[in-house]
Amino acid sequence: MAPPWRCSFCALRARCRRPFWALPARAAATSPPPSPPPPPAGASPGALNPFDRRLKRKQKNWAALQAEPAKCDYLREEVGGRIADRVFDITRTFPLALDVGSGRGYIAQHLTKETVEKLVQADIAENALKNAVESEIPTVRVVADEEFLPFKEDTFDLVVSSLSLHWVNDLPKAFKEIHQVLKPNGVFIGAMFGGDTLYELRCSLQLAELEREGGFSPHVSPFTAVADLGHLLSRAGFNTLTVDTDEIQVNYPGLFEVMEDLQGMGESNCSWNRKPLLHRETMLAAAAIYQEMYGNSNGSVPATFQIYYMIGWKYHESQAKPAQRGSATVSFGDLAKIEGLLKTGKK
């Protein structure tokens, strides 16, 4: 007879790849989740607060104080390097730059002083800033919340952010704060986790809880959909937008190693509706499901991280403007004829 979780898999498979906030409320929590605190002073009216920001600060501070904090930084360093590559693609020097949610400086270590002359690193975790990786760029470190940046308007030529903004409660406000501190013709380059991140872990935990406890609750935080990202950036005032996605797959010995490294990254769940405790039997069942459903031939299991990369510019009159509608002098039909003539000439 097939295990009970196999019977549940077909019905649940399509939902496992969606963000948790899209799943029906079937959680079987043993006690109600703690009530979120009122929004902090200055928060947008009616803004939702799905995350416990104080807990996230504790998690990041704890991770930064481990004996070998760099042991779990491989993903952040990889994405930081990819953001630095996008900075290098812009052929100009930035006198002053800001790293929002810098952590231990995963972007700065890949940049050069010829590209960025001075850098300000801002993060909610003071221990991460104290244990920051050394960089050749002159750096100032500031403890600050991504949603409430303590800088004057039109201050920075460049703002970067790597794998931090998915934890803010009010993402539209965070984008507006970034846009405000940018100078005209300044650029924002960022990366954040996408909706398919850790779908293997989510599906395994959900199936195990359904089989062992008769319901499931979220253990991985909700993520923004890529379709919404461009709209949010545009609403914040950015133009000439570029949004693209990428996936990074990391192989681990098993489920427990995945969760251990997430904790070491400071990426443990801090949603208010999280379930505080997983039963031992449920965890063992989830590990077996993970191995059975996604395991590699060598015994390891994959964990997929979907990354959204975004680039947006603050308006300046010197920027190129789109031509007025109807001002074109050549039609697409004429271009098709030219292409046909070129093919004929080659023959």
C-alpha positions as CSV (number, residue, x, y, z in Angstrom):
1,M,0.0,0.0,0.0
2,A,1.3,3.4,-0.9
3,P,2.2,5.8,1.9
4,P,-0.5,8.3,2.8
5,W,1.6,11.2,1.7
6,R,1.6,9.8,-1.9
7,C,-2.2,10.1,-2.0
8,S,-2.0,13.8,-1.1
9,F,0.8,14.6,-3.5
10,C,-1.2,14.9,-6.7
11,A,-3.7,17.3,-5.1
12,L,-1.0,19.4,-3.5
13,R,1.8,19.5,-6.1
14,A,0.4,22.5,-8.1
15,R,0.0,24.5,-4.9
16,C,3.5,23.9,-3.6
17,R,5.2,26.1,-6.2
18,R,3.0,29.1,-5.4
19,P,3.9,31.6,-2.7
20,F,2.5,30.6,0.7
21,W,0.1,33.5,0.8
22,A,-1.7,32.0,-2.2
23,L,-2.4,28.7,-0.3
24,P,-5.8,28.1,1.4
25,A,-5.9,28.6,5.1
26,R,-5.8,24.9,6.3
27,A,-3.1,25.2,8.9
28,A,-3.6,23.0,11.9
29,A,-1.6,25.1,14.5
30,T,-1.8,24.0,18.1
31,S,-2.1,27.5,19.3
32,P,-3.0,30.8,17.6
33,P,0.0,32.9,16.3
34,P,1.1,35.9,18.3
35,S,-0.6,39.2,17.3
36,P,1.6,41.5,15.3
37,P,2.5,44.8,16.9
38,P,1.1,48.1,15.6
39,P,3.0,49.5,12.6
40,P,6.0,51.6,13.6
41,A,5.8,55.4,13.4
42,G,5.9,56.6,9.8
43,A,4.5,53.3,8.4
44,S,2.1,53.6,5.4
45,P,-1.6,53.7,6.5
46,G,-3.1,50.2,6.3
47,A,0.2,48.5,5.5
48,L,0.3,44.8,6.3
49,N,3.0,43.5,8.6
50,P,3.5,39.8,7.8
51,F,7.0,39.7,9.3
52,D,8.3,40.0,12.8
53,R,11.2,42.5,12.1
54,R,12.5,42.2,15.7
55,L,12.9,38.5,15.3
56,K,14.6,38.9,11.9
57,R,17.1,41.2,13.5
58,K,17.8,38.6,16.2
59,Q,18.2,35.9,13.6
60,K,20.7,38.0,11.5
61,N,22.6,39.0,14.6
62,W,22.8,35.4,15.8
63,A,24.1,34.2,12.4
64,A,26.8,36.9,12.3
65,L,28.2,35.8,15.7
66,Q,28.7,32.2,14.7
67,A,32.3,30.8,14.8
68,E,32.4,30.5,11.0
69,P,29.8,33.0,9.7
70,A,31.3,32.7,6.2
71,K,30.5,29.0,6.1
72,C,26.9,29.7,5.1
73,D,27.5,32.8,3.0
74,Y,28.1,31.0,-0.3
75,L,24.7,32.0,-1.8
76,R,24.9,35.6,-0.7
77,E,28.4,35.9,-2.0
78,E,27.4,34.5,-5.4
79,V,24.4,36.9,-5.8
80,G,26.5,39.8,-4.5
81,G,29.0,39.1,-7.3
82,R,26.3,39.0,-9.9
83,I,25.0,42.4,-8.7
84,A,28.5,43.8,-8.8
85,D,28.7,42.6,-12.5
86,R,25.6,44.6,-13.3
87,V,27.3,47.6,-11.6
88,F,30.4,47.2,-13.8
89,D,28.1,47.1,-16.9
90,I,27.4,50.8,-16.3
91,T,30.4,52.6,-17.7
92,R,30.6,55.4,-15.1
93,T,32.1,56.1,-11.6
94,F,29.7,56.4,-8.7
95,P,31.1,58.9,-6.1
96,L,28.7,57.7,-3.3
97,A,26.8,54.5,-3.1
98,L,24.4,52.8,-0.6
99,D,24.1,49.1,0.1
100,V,20.6,48.5,1.6
101,G,20.5,45.4,3.8
102,S,24.2,44.9,3.3
103,G,24.7,42.2,5.9
104,R,28.4,41.4,6.1
105,G,29.2,43.2,2.8
106,Y,28.5,40.6,0.1
107,I,28.4,43.2,-2.7
108,A,31.2,45.4,-1.5
109,Q,33.8,42.7,-1.6
110,H,33.3,42.4,-5.4
111,L,33.4,46.1,-6.2
112,T,36.5,48.3,-6.8
113,K,37.3,51.9,-5.7
114,E,37.5,52.8,-9.4
115,T,33.8,52.1,-9.8
116,V,32.5,53.2,-6.3
117,E,34.5,55.8,-4.5
118,K,32.7,55.7,-1.2
119,L,30.1,53.2,0.2
120,V,27.5,53.4,3.0
121,Q,26.4,50.0,4.3
122,A,23.0,49.9,6.1
123,D,21.5,46.9,7.9
124,I,19.2,46.2,10.8
125,A,21.7,43.8,12.4
126,E,24.6,45.5,14.1
127,N,26.6,42.3,14.5
128,A,26.6,41.8,10.8
129,L,28.0,45.3,10.2
130,K,30.6,44.7,12.9
131,N,31.8,41.5,11.3
132,A,31.7,42.9,7.7
133,V,34.1,41.6,5.1
134,E,36.9,43.9,4.3
135,S,36.7,45.9,1.1
136,E,39.1,48.3,-0.7
137,I,36.3,50.9,-0.9
138,P,36.1,53.5,1.9
139,T,33.1,52.4,3.9
140,V,30.7,53.8,6.5
141,R,28.4,51.4,8.3
142,V,24.9,52.5,9.6
143,V,22.3,50.5,11.6
144,A,19.1,51.3,9.7
145,D,15.8,49.7,8.6
146,E,15.3,49.2,4.9
147,E,11.8,50.8,5.2
148,F,13.0,53.9,7.0
149,L,16.3,55.0,5.5
150,P,17.9,57.8,7.6
151,F,19.3,59.7,4.6
152,K,18.5,63.0,2.9
153,E,16.8,63.2,-0.5
154,D,19.1,63.1,-3.6
155,T,22.1,61.8,-1.6
156,F,23.4,58.7,-3.5
157,D,24.5,58.1,-7.1
158,L,24.0,54.3,-6.7
159,V,21.9,52.1,-4.4
160,V,22.3,48.3,-4.3
161,S,20.6,45.6,-2.3
162,S,21.1,41.9,-2.2
163,L,18.7,39.3,-0.7
164,S,17.3,41.6,1.9
165,L,14.1,43.2,0.6
166,H,12.1,40.0,0.7
167,W,11.9,40.5,4.5
168,V,10.4,44.0,4.6
169,N,6.8,44.4,5.5
170,D,6.0,47.3,3.1
171,L,7.9,46.7,-0.1
172,P,6.3,49.6,-2.0
173,K,7.4,52.0,0.7
174,A,11.0,50.5,0.7
175,F,11.2,51.1,-3.0
176,K,10.0,54.7,-2.5
177,E,12.6,55.3,0.2
178,I,15.3,54.0,-2.2
179,H,14.0,56.2,-5.0
180,Q,14.0,59.2,-2.7
181,V,17.6,59.0,-1.5
182,L,18.9,58.5,-5.1
183,K,20.1,61.5,-7.0
184,P,18.5,62.3,-10.4
185,N,20.0,59.9,-13.0
186,G,21.0,57.6,-10.1
187,V,20.4,53.9,-10.5
188,F,19.1,51.1,-8.2
189,I,20.3,47.6,-8.7
190,G,18.9,44.9,-6.4
191,A,18.2,41.2,-6.0
192,M,15.6,39.3,-3.9
193,F,14.2,35.8,-3.6
194,G,11.4,34.8,-6.0
195,G,8.3,32.8,-5.6
196,D,9.7,29.4,-6.5
197,T,12.5,29.6,-3.9
198,L,12.8,26.4,-1.8
199,Y,9.7,24.8,-3.4
200,E,11.2,21.3,-2.7
201,L,11.4,22.1,1.1
202,R,8.0,23.6,1.2
203,C,6.3,20.7,-0.6
204,S,8.1,18.1,1.6
205,L,7.1,19.8,4.8
206,Q,3.5,20.3,3.7
207,L,3.1,16.6,2.7
208,A,4.6,15.4,6.0
209,E,2.4,17.6,8.1
210,L,-0.7,16.5,6.1
211,E,0.2,12.9,6.8
212,R,1.3,13.2,10.4
213,E,-0.8,16.0,11.8
214,G,-3.8,16.4,9.4
215,G,-2.9,19.9,8.2
216,F,0.0,22.2,7.4
217,S,1.2,25.6,8.3
218,P,3.8,27.9,6.6
219,H,7.5,27.2,7.3
220,V,8.9,29.3,4.5
221,S,8.2,33.0,4.1
222,P,6.0,34.4,1.3
223,F,7.7,35.9,-1.7
224,T,6.8,38.6,-4.2
225,A,5.7,37.5,-7.7
226,V,7.9,38.7,-10.6
227,A,4.8,40.0,-12.4
228,D,4.3,42.5,-9.5
229,L,7.9,43.6,-9.2
230,G,8.0,45.9,-12.3
231,H,4.8,47.5,-11.3
232,L,6.0,48.2,-7.8
233,L,9.2,49.8,-9.1
234,S,7.3,51.9,-11.6
235,R,4.9,53.1,-8.9
236,A,7.9,54.1,-6.8
237,G,9.0,56.4,-9.6
238,F,11.7,54.4,-11.3
239,N,12.0,54.3,-15.1
240,T,14.0,52.4,-17.7
241,L,13.3,49.2,-15.8
242,T,14.9,45.9,-16.2
243,V,13.7,42.8,-14.3
244,D,15.0,39.3,-15.0
245,T,15.0,36.0,-13.1
246,D,17.6,33.3,-12.5
247,E,17.8,30.1,-10.5
248,I,20.6,28.8,-8.4
249,Q,20.4,25.1,-7.3
250,V,22.5,23.9,-4.3
251,N,22.8,20.2,-3.4
252,Y,22.8,19.1,0.2
253,P,23.2,15.8,2.1
254,G,19.6,16.1,3.3
255,L,16.7,18.2,4.6
256,F,18.3,18.9,7.9
257,E,21.4,20.3,6.3
258,V,19.2,22.6,4.2
259,M,17.5,24.0,7.3
260,E,20.8,24.3,9.1
261,D,22.3,26.4,6.4
262,L,19.2,28.6,6.1
263,Q,19.6,29.3,9.8
264,G,23.3,30.1,9.3
265,M,22.3,32.5,6.6
266,G,19.9,34.3,8.9
267,E,17.1,33.1,6.6
268,S,14.9,31.3,9.1
269,N,11.2,32.1,8.8
270,C,10.0,35.2,10.8
271,S,6.4,35.3,9.7
272,W,3.9,36.1,12.4
273,N,1.8,33.1,11.4
274,R,4.7,30.6,11.5
275,K,4.4,27.4,13.5
276,P,6.8,27.6,16.4
277,L,7.6,23.9,16.6
278,L,7.8,20.9,14.2
279,H,7.3,17.5,15.8
280,R,10.2,15.0,15.5
281,E,8.1,12.5,13.6
282,T,7.0,15.2,11.1
283,M,10.6,16.2,10.5
284,L,11.7,12.7,9.8
285,A,8.8,12.1,7.5
286,A,9.6,15.3,5.6
287,A,13.3,14.3,5.2
288,A,12.1,10.9,3.7
289,I,9.7,12.6,1.4
290,Y,12.3,15.1,0.3
291,Q,14.7,12.3,-0.5
292,E,12.1,10.2,-2.3
293,M,10.6,13.0,-4.4
294,Y,13.7,15.2,-5.3
295,G,16.7,13.1,-4.3
296,N,19.7,12.9,-6.7
297,S,21.3,9.6,-7.8
298,N,24.2,10.2,-5.5
299,G,22.0,10.5,-2.4
300,S,22.0,14.3,-2.1
301,V,18.9,16.6,-2.4
302,P,18.6,19.8,-4.4
303,A,17.4,23.2,-3.0
304,T,16.3,25.7,-5.6
305,F,16.7,29.5,-5.0
306,Q,14.9,31.7,-7.5
307,I,16.5,35.2,-7.8
308,Y,14.8,38.3,-9.2
309,Y,17.3,40.9,-10.4
310,M,16.0,44.5,-10.9
311,I,17.5,47.7,-12.3
312,G,15.7,51.1,-12.2
313,W,16.8,54.7,-12.8
314,K,15.7,57.9,-11.2
315,Y,14.5,60.4,-13.8
316,H,16.8,63.1,-15.2
317,E,16.2,65.3,-18.2
318,S,19.4,64.0,-19.9
319,Q,18.0,60.5,-20.1
320,A,16.8,59.2,-23.5
321,K,13.1,59.6,-24.0
322,P,10.8,57.4,-26.1
323,A,9.6,58.9,-29.4
324,Q,6.1,60.2,-29.7
325,R,3.4,57.8,-30.8
326,G,3.0,57.9,-34.6
327,S,6.4,59.6,-35.3
328,A,7.9,56.5,-36.9
329,T,9.0,56.9,-40.6
330,V,9.3,53.1,-41.4
331,S,6.6,50.5,-40.8
332,F,7.1,46.9,-39.7
333,G,5.8,45.8,-43.1
334,D,8.7,47.7,-44.8
335,L,11.2,46.1,-42.5
336,A,9.8,42.6,-43.4
337,K,10.3,43.4,-47.1
338,I,13.9,44.5,-46.5
339,E,14.6,41.2,-44.6
340,G,13.1,39.3,-47.6
341,L,15.3,41.1,-50.0
342,L,18.4,40.4,-47.9
343,K,17.6,36.7,-47.9
344,T,17.1,36.7,-51.6
345,G,20.5,38.5,-52.1
346,K,22.3,35.9,-50.1
347,K,20.9,33.1,-52.3
